[in-house]
Amino acid sequence: MKYSISMIVLFASLTPKVIFDFDKTANIENWRTVDDVVMGGESSSTFRLDATGLGVFEGSISLENNGGFSSLRYDFQKINVNHYTKIHIKIKGDGKDFQFRIKDNTETSHSYIKPFSTTGDWQEIEIFLADMYPQYRGRRLDMPNFSEDYIEEITFLIGNKKEENFKLLIDSIVLK
């Protein structure tokens, strides 16, 4: 019996779990942009599907009024991540730096983050869950890296402490 349970656990850990796969019919109503205007800033961003079905997160970062960030958030029903070690994202950025963030609970104030750089070409980026560190309002927290059982929010954030326009195309986000 132990062998059968081990095989089931092994199989589950090898089966990818799609968090979101963009296409022309994707329902993006649970995706929302949150910009620094919530704190008095003047950055702005939008999110939409393009004609090919890719998610397009784009906008302009302003440093006025202590601003400097835009984010794209997706809330979903809790996903158990016990048998997964990484998140695989397929994106095309504009050469700028972004952060990928997760939350185990949407009510939690802090996020677990991992910065990544874009090249201007399509990229497949793997982010190990255990490498994601806790942060709140730009400050790293003195807490362990991500080791929770669930996630229920993901976020893409840009905040490079400079005024800039940005564009990020998103194809898929998958747990592996």
C-alpha positions in Angstrom: 0.0 0.0 0.0 2.9 2.4 0.7 4.1 2.0 -2.8 0.8 2.9 -4.3 0.4 6.1 -2.2 4.0 7.1 -3.0 3.3 6.6 -6.7 0.1 8.8 -6.4 2.1 11.5 -4.6 4.9 11.3 -7.3 2.4 11.5 -10.1 0.6 14.5 -8.5 3.9 16.3 -8.1 4.7 15.8 -11.8 1.3 16.9 -13.1 1.4 20.7 -13.8 -1.5 22.8 -12.4 -2.5 25.6 -14.6 -3.2 28.8 -12.7 -4.1 30.8 -15.8 -3.7 30.1 -19.5 -4.5 33.1 -21.7 -6.4 32.7 -25.0 -9.0 34.6 -27.0 -11.8 33.3 -24.8 -10.1 33.8 -21.4 -12.3 35.3 -18.7 -10.1 38.1 -17.2 -12.7 39.6 -14.8 -10.8 38.4 -11.7 -7.7 40.3 -12.9 -7.3 43.9 -11.7 -4.7 46.6 -11.8 -3.6 48.4 -8.6 -1.4 51.4 -9.0 0.2 53.8 -6.6 -2.8 56.1 -6.8 -4.1 54.1 -3.8 -1.3 56.0 -1.9 -1.5 59.3 -3.7 0.8 58.5 -6.7 0.1 59.1 -10.4 1.1 55.9 -12.1 -1.4 54.3 -14.3 -1.9 50.9 -16.0 -4.4 48.8 -17.9 -4.9 45.1 -18.5 -6.6 43.5 -21.5 -6.6 40.6 -23.9 -5.0 41.4 -27.3 -6.3 40.0 -30.6 -4.2 36.8 -30.2 -5.5 36.2 -26.7 -2.4 37.2 -24.7 -2.8 39.2 -21.5 -1.4 42.7 -21.9 -0.3 44.6 -18.8 0.9 48.1 -19.7 1.2 51.6 -18.4 3.3 54.4 -17.2 5.1 54.8 -13.9 5.3 58.2 -12.3 7.3 59.2 -9.3 5.1 62.2 -8.5 3.6 62.4 -5.0 5.9 59.5 -3.8 4.5 57.1 -6.4 6.4 54.6 -8.4 4.5 51.3 -9.0 1.8 49.5 -10.9 0.6 46.0 -10.3 -1.6 43.4 -11.9 -3.4 41.0 -9.5 -5.3 37.8 -9.9 -7.4 36.3 -7.1 -8.6 32.7 -7.3 -9.8 29.9 -5.2 -7.1 28.5 -3.0 -4.7 26.1 -4.7 -2.9 23.5 -2.6 0.8 23.8 -3.5 2.2 21.0 -1.3 3.2 18.9 -4.3 4.7 21.7 -6.4 8.1 23.3 -6.2 7.9 26.1 -8.8 5.8 28.4 -10.9 6.5 28.6 -14.6 5.5 31.8 -16.4 5.6 32.4 -20.1 6.0 36.1 -20.8 7.4 38.7 -23.1 8.5 42.0 -21.5 10.1 45.1 -22.8 13.5 44.7 -21.2 12.4 46.1 -17.8 12.5 44.5 -14.3 9.4 43.2 -12.7 8.4 41.2 -9.6 6.3 38.1 -9.4 4.4 37.9 -6.1 2.2 35.3 -4.4 0.0 35.3 -1.3 -1.2 32.4 0.6 -4.2 34.4 1.8 -5.6 37.6 0.1 -6.1 39.1 3.6 -2.4 38.9 4.5 -0.7 42.2 4.2 2.7 40.9 3.0 3.5 39.0 -0.3 6.2 36.6 -1.2 8.2 37.9 -4.1 10.8 37.0 -6.7 12.2 39.7 -9.0 12.8 38.8 -12.7 14.2 40.7 -15.7 12.7 40.7 -19.2 14.7 40.7 -22.4 12.2 41.9 -25.0 11.9 38.3 -26.3 9.6 35.5 -25.2 10.8 33.9 -22.0 9.9 30.9 -19.9 10.8 31.8 -16.3 10.8 29.3 -13.5 10.4 30.6 -10.0 11.0 28.2 -7.1 8.4 28.7 -4.4 11.0 28.3 -1.7 13.0 31.2 -3.1 10.2 33.6 -2.7 10.8 35.9 0.2 8.3 38.0 2.3 8.0 41.7 1.6 5.7 44.5 2.7 5.7 47.9 1.1 9.1 47.5 -0.4 10.8 46.1 2.8 12.0 42.6 3.2 10.5 41.0 6.3 12.4 39.0 8.9 10.4 35.9 8.2 11.1 32.6 6.4 10.7 32.2 2.7 7.5 30.8 1.3 6.5 27.4 2.8 2.8 27.7 3.0 0.3 25.0 1.8 -1.8 27.2 -0.4 -1.8 30.2 -2.7 -4.8 32.4 -3.7 -3.3 35.4 -5.3 -0.6 36.2 -7.8 0.7 39.6 -8.8 3.0 41.1 -11.4 4.5 44.4 -10.2 6.8 47.0 -11.7 8.4 49.6 -9.4 12.0 50.3 -10.5 12.2 53.8 -8.8 12.2 55.6 -12.1 9.6 57.1 -14.5 9.1 54.7 -17.4 6.5 53.2 -19.7 6.1 49.4 -19.6 4.5 46.5 -21.4 4.3 42.9 -20.3 2.6 40.2 -22.4 1.5 37.1 -20.4 0.8 33.7 -22.0 0.5 31.3 -19.1 1.2 30.7 -15.4 1.6 27.1 -14.3 2.6 25.3 -11.1 5.1 22.5 -11.6 
